[in-house]
Amino acid sequence: MTQPNIAKPAAGYADQLKAIRMRLGLTQSQMADRLGLKLRGYQELEADVTTPRIAYVLAAEHIGLEEAVNRGDPDLAPPNVAYLTSELHKLKRR
């Protein structure tokens, strides 16, 4: 398995936020609440009006991982997070 490029995403941070939110089936309002943002602020991040900080993407990825575990659906985890958890699991089996 090849590790996704975490440092420089193929998609911009705004696109990543939206993709994570949509994968989870959350509304913008729900994702904003989970990230501790006001709806308008989150909408501006997703629309790339305000440049998203990597911290928001990392927090959204964490939310995705939590949702994957809580719902029992590993496909909900963002790809780079799924990769890292898979690698961690391999290390623990050694």
Rosetta blueprint (number, residue, H / E / L):
1 M L
2 T L
3 Q L
4 P L
5 N L
6 I L
7 A L
8 K L
9 P L
10 A L
11 A L
12 G L
13 Y H
14 A H
15 D H
16 Q H
17 L H
18 K H
19 A H
20 I H
21 R H
22 M H
23 R H
24 L H
25 G L
26 L L
27 T L
28 Q H
29 S H
30 Q H
31 M H
32 A H
33 D H
34 R H
35 L H
36 G L
37 L L
38 K L
39 L H
40 R H
41 G H
42 Y H
43 Q H
44 E H
45 L H
46 E H
47 A L
48 D L
49 V L
50 T L
51 T L
52 P L
53 R L
54 I H
55 A H
56 Y H
57 V H
58 L H
59 A H
60 A H
61 E H
62 H H
63 I H
64 G H
65 L H
66 E H
67 E H
68 A H
69 V H
70 N H
71 R H
72 G L
73 D L
74 P H
75 D H
76 L H
77 A L
78 P L
79 P H
80 N H
81 V H
82 A H
83 Y H
84 L H
85 T H
86 S H
87 E H
88 L H
89 H H
90 K H
91 L H
92 K H
93 R H
94 R L
